[in-house]
Amino acid sequence: MKRLLNLISVTVLTATIGVSSAFAQTENYVAIGDSLAAGQTPYQEIDTGYSDLIAMRLGLIGQIGHYTKELAFPGFTTIDVLQRVKSTEASELLANATLITISAGANDLLRLVQVNPSAGTLTFSQLQTDYALNVARINMGEILAELKTRAPHAKVYVMGYYFAYPNVHASQKEGTNEQLVKLNTILQQQAQRAGATYINVYDAFGLQAMNYLPNSSDVHPNFEGYRQMANAFLKAYSGSDALAISSVELPKPNPMTFEEIVKKQAKAKQSPVVPTQESVAIVHLIQGFNGYVAFLEQAREIQYS
């Protein structure tokens, strides 16, 4: 974390001087959605994800007033995200938001894909995926409609998805990739209808992105993959590559398990301290994980049932 803060202070003096003048207000940024919004790693931990990188970059130019990913949770489908947006605990966050990113839809679709990493194969039912895509379309429309009411001051960006199975045989990619393209088309159409902005991350990954998706048994990207996602957003947000994050600016990995996050939160509640610059940065990274207590309880129930 100290290395990250030092990096931020250096970058402020070099890469971002003059950029802040292009923006009129600081942002209250709320990241909504699934495990990508939460920053899940390829190894079932939580670390810096695309929303954190966006917040860090905007923070460098004085554009962040508040940032949270409290409304992001691993495994969320579009119906989960819709319920979260409607929840009481989301009300104040959304009412004050000026910037929102949404990752929702992949879990509706990818949970239907059967993957055999060792054999390099993918299978799915077309009937099931057609139904799931229609559900995602309906729910995303409702999510965006809710945000118009609940977050009236926010610019909303809908994040697209990448092809998540670069390690399978080339002959196995076409069918699943076609379903993903359909999902991205749905997300783009719903964003346009709601006056939101769609972010294309698919092109940055392509079908061979093993350097961004290193674990053949997991669909989550590494830091470089999240950097590609963040940069796709930052280009749309700023209208240029001026805010692009380079590889050398990425923070040092500092993954945390769900259990570690819960322990840190419990300790913080027992021993309140005066916030320091470093502690505030840590809170920004992990404050979205209150719900992981329930997540762990559910996981234990499944494990021992």
C-alpha positions in Angstrom: 0.0 0.0 0.0 2.9 2.4 0.8 4.3 1.6 -2.6 1.0 2.4 -4.2 0.7 5.7 -2.4 4.2 6.7 -3.4 3.5 5.8 -7.0 0.4 7.9 -6.9 2.3 10.9 -5.6 4.9 10.6 -8.3 2.4 10.1 -11.1 0.4 13.1 -10.0 3.4 15.3 -10.8 4.1 13.8 -14.1 1.3 12.1 -16.1 -1.7 14.1 -15.0 -0.7 17.7 -14.8 -3.2 19.8 -16.7 -5.7 16.9 -17.3 -7.9 17.8 -14.4 -8.8 21.1 -16.0 -10.8 19.2 -18.5 -13.4 18.2 -15.9 -15.7 20.4 -14.0 -16.6 18.4 -10.9 -15.3 15.7 -8.6 -17.1 12.4 -8.9 -19.0 10.3 -6.3 -18.2 7.0 -7.9 -20.3 3.9 -7.2 -19.3 0.6 -8.8 -22.2 -1.8 -9.2 -22.3 -5.5 -10.3 -20.6 -8.8 -10.1 -17.1 -10.2 -9.3 -15.4 -8.1 -12.0 -16.8 -4.9 -10.3 -15.6 -6.3 -7.0 -12.1 -7.1 -8.2 -12.0 -10.9 -7.9 -8.7 -12.4 -9.0 -8.2 -15.6 -11.1 -7.5 -17.4 -7.8 -10.7 -16.7 -5.8 -9.3 -13.7 -3.9 -10.1 -10.0 -3.9 -7.6 -7.4 -5.1 -7.5 -4.3 -7.2 -10.0 -4.5 -10.0 -11.1 -2.2 -12.8 -13.2 -0.1 -10.6 -10.4 0.5 -8.2 -8.0 1.4 -11.0 -10.6 3.9 -12.4 -10.9 5.4 -8.9 -7.2 5.6 -8.5 -6.7 7.3 -11.8 -9.5 9.8 -11.3 -8.1 10.4 -7.8 -4.8 11.4 -9.3 -6.4 14.3 -11.1 -8.6 15.3 -8.1 -11.7 13.9 -9.7 -12.8 11.6 -6.8 -14.9 12.9 -3.9 -16.1 9.4 -2.8 -15.7 5.9 -4.2 -17.3 2.6 -3.1 -17.9 -0.8 -4.5 -20.3 -1.8 -1.8 -23.0 -2.7 -4.4 -20.6 -5.2 -6.1 -20.6 -8.8 -5.1 -19.1 -12.0 -6.6 -21.7 -14.2 -8.3 -24.3 -11.5 -8.8 -26.6 -12.1 -11.8 -28.7 -9.3 -13.3 -31.6 -10.0 -10.9 -29.2 -9.8 -7.9 -27.9 -6.5 -9.2 -31.5 -5.2 -9.7 -32.4 -6.2 -6.1 -29.3 -4.6 -4.8 -30.0 -1.3 -6.6 -33.5 -1.3 -5.1 -32.2 -2.0 -1.6 -32.5 0.4 1.3 -28.7 0.4 1.8 -28.2 1.5 -1.8 -30.5 4.5 -1.6 -28.1 7.1 -0.2 -25.1 5.9 -2.3 -27.1 6.2 -5.5 -28.8 9.5 -4.6 -25.4 11.1 -4.2 -23.7 9.3 -7.1 -22.4 11.3 -10.1 -20.6 8.3 -11.7 -21.7 4.7 -11.9 -20.2 1.7 -13.6 -22.2 -1.6 -14.0 -21.0 -5.1 -14.7 -23.9 -7.4 -14.9 -25.0 -10.2 -17.2 -22.0 -12.6 -17.5 -23.2 -14.7 -14.5 -26.6 -15.1 -16.2 -24.9 -16.7 -19.2 -21.6 -18.3 -18.1 -23.1 -20.4 -15.3 -24.8 -22.3 -18.1 -21.5 -23.1 -19.8 -19.9 -26.4 -18.9 -16.1 -26.1 -19.1 -13.5 -29.0 -19.1 -10.2 -27.2 -18.8 -8.1 -30.4 -19.2 -9.9 -31.4 -22.4 -10.2 -27.8 -23.6 -14.0 -28.2 -24.3 -17.1 -26.0 -23.8 -20.7 -27.2 -23.9 -24.0 -25.4 -23.3 -27.7 -25.6 -24.2 -28.8 -23.1 -26.8 -32.4 -23.1 -25.3 -31.1 -22.3 -21.8 -28.7 -19.6 -23.1 -31.5 -18.0 -25.2 -33.7 -17.8 -22.1 -30.8 -16.4 -19.9 -30.0 -13.7 -22.5 -33.6 -12.6 -22.6 -33.7 -12.4 -18.8 -30.5 -10.4 -18.8 -32.0 -8.0 -21.4 -35.2 -7.5 -19.3 -33.3 -7.1 -16.0 -30.7 -4.7 -17.4 -33.5 -2.5 -18.8 -35.0 -2.4 -15.3 -31.6 -1.7 -13.6 -31.0 1.3 -15.9 -34.6 2.5 -15.4 -34.2 2.3 -11.6 -30.9 4.2 -11.8 -32.6 7.0 -13.6 -34.8 7.5 -10.6 -32.5 6.6 -7.8 -29.3 8.2 -9.2 -30.6 11.2 -11.0 -27.2 13.0 -11.1 -25.1 10.1 -12.3 -23.5 9.4 -15.6 -23.9 5.6 -16.1 -21.5 3.4 -17.9 -22.4 -0.3 -18.7 -19.3 -2.5 -18.9 -19.2 -5.1 -21.7 -17.6 -8.5 -21.3 -14.6 -10.3 -22.8 -14.3 -13.9 -24.0 -13.5 -15.8 -20.9 -12.1 -19.1 -22.3 -8.9 -18.4 -24.3 -7.4 -21.8 -23.3 -9.9 -24.1 -24.9 -9.5 -25.5 -28.4 -10.1 -23.1 -31.2 -12.9 -25.3 -32.5 -14.7 -24.9 -29.2 -14.7 -21.2 -29.0 -17.1 -20.2 -31.8 -20.4 -21.2 -30.2 -19.8 -19.8 -26.7 -18.2 -16.6 -28.2 -21.4 -16.1 -30.3 -23.5 -16.2 -27.1 -21.1 -13.6 -25.5 -21.4 -11.3 -28.5 -25.2 -11.6 -28.1 -24.9 -10.6 -24.5 -22.7 -7.6 -25.3 -25.1 -6.5 -28.0 -27.9 -6.7 -25.5 -26.0 -4.6 -23.0 -25.1 -2.0 -25.6 -28.7 -1.7 -26.9 -30.1 -1.4 -23.3 -27.4 1.2 -22.5 -28.2 3.3 -25.6 -32.0 3.1 -24.9 -31.4 4.4 -21.4 -29.0 7.2 -22.4 -26.1 5.4 -20.7 -22.7 4.7 -22.2 -21.6 1.2 -23.2 -17.9 0.2 -22.7 -16.4 -2.2 -25.2 -13.8 -4.4 -23.5 -14.2 -7.4 -25.8 -11.8 -6.0 -28.5 -9.0 -5.5 -26.0 -9.1 -9.2 -25.1 -10.1 -11.0 -28.2 -10.2 -14.8 -28.2 -6.5 -15.5 -27.3 -6.1 -13.4 -24.1 -4.2 -16.0 -22.0 -1.9 -13.2 -20.8 -5.0 -11.5 -19.2 -6.7 -14.7 -18.1 -3.9 -16.9 -16.7 -6.0 -19.6 -14.9 -7.7 -22.0 -17.3 -10.1 -23.0 -14.6 -11.2 -19.4 -13.8 -12.8 -16.6 -15.8 -11.4 -13.7 -13.9 -8.6 -11.5 -15.2 -5.3 -10.5 -13.7 -4.1 -6.9 -13.2 -3.3 -6.5 -16.8 -6.8 -7.6 -17.8 -8.4 -5.2 -15.3 -6.1 -2.5 -16.7 -7.5 -3.0 -20.1 -11.0 -2.7 -18.8 -10.2 0.4 -16.8 -8.5 2.0 -19.8 -11.5 1.3 -22.0 -13.7 3.1 -19.5 -11.2 6.0 -19.1 -11.0 6.6 -22.9 -14.8 6.8 -23.1 -15.0 9.0 -20.0 -12.3 11.5 -21.1 -12.7 11.2 -24.9 -9.0 10.4 -25.4 -6.1 8.3 -24.1 -4.9 11.0 -21.8 -5.9 9.1 -18.6 -4.7 5.7 -19.8 -3.0 3.6 -17.1 0.3 2.0 -18.1 1.6 -1.3 -16.9 4.3 0.2 -14.7 1.6 2.2 -12.8 -0.2 -0.9 -11.6 0.0 -1.4 -7.8 1.8 -4.4 -6.4 -0.6 -7.4 -5.9 -2.1 -7.5 -2.4 -4.8 -10.2 -2.7 -7.1 -10.9 0.3 -9.3 -13.9 0.9 -12.9 -13.4 1.8 -12.0 -14.5 5.4 -9.2 -11.9 5.6 -11.6 -9.2 4.5 -14.1 -10.1 7.1 -11.5 -10.3 9.9 -10.1 -6.8 8.9 -13.6 -5.4 9.1 -14.3 -7.0 12.4 -11.1 -5.6 13.8 -11.8 -2.2 12.5 -15.2 -2.1 14.2 -13.6 -3.1 17.5 -10.8 -0.6 17.4 -11.8 2.6 15.8 -8.9 4.9 14.9 -8.4 8.3 13.4 -8.1 7.8 9.7 -4.7 8.3 8.0 -4.1 8.7 4.3 -3.1 5.0 4.1 -6.0 3.7 6.1 -8.5 5.7 4.0 -6.9 4.1 0.8 -7.4 0.7 2.3 -11.0 1.4 3.2 -11.6 2.5 -0.4 -10.4 -0.8 -1.5 -12.3 -3.1 0.9 -15.4 -1.1 2.0 -17.5 -2.9 -0.6 -17.3 -6.2 1.2 -19.7 -6.0 4.1 -21.9 -8.6 2.3 -19.1 -11.1 2.2 -20.1 -12.3 5.7 -23.3 -13.6 4.3 -21.4 -14.9 1.3 -19.1 -17.0 3.6 -22.1 -18.3 5.6 -23.7 -19.4 2.4 -20.5 -21.0 1.2 -20.1 -22.9 4.5 -23.7 -24.1 4.3 -23.1 -25.5 0.8 -19.8 -27.0 1.8 -21.2 -28.9 4.8 -24.6 -29.7 3.4 
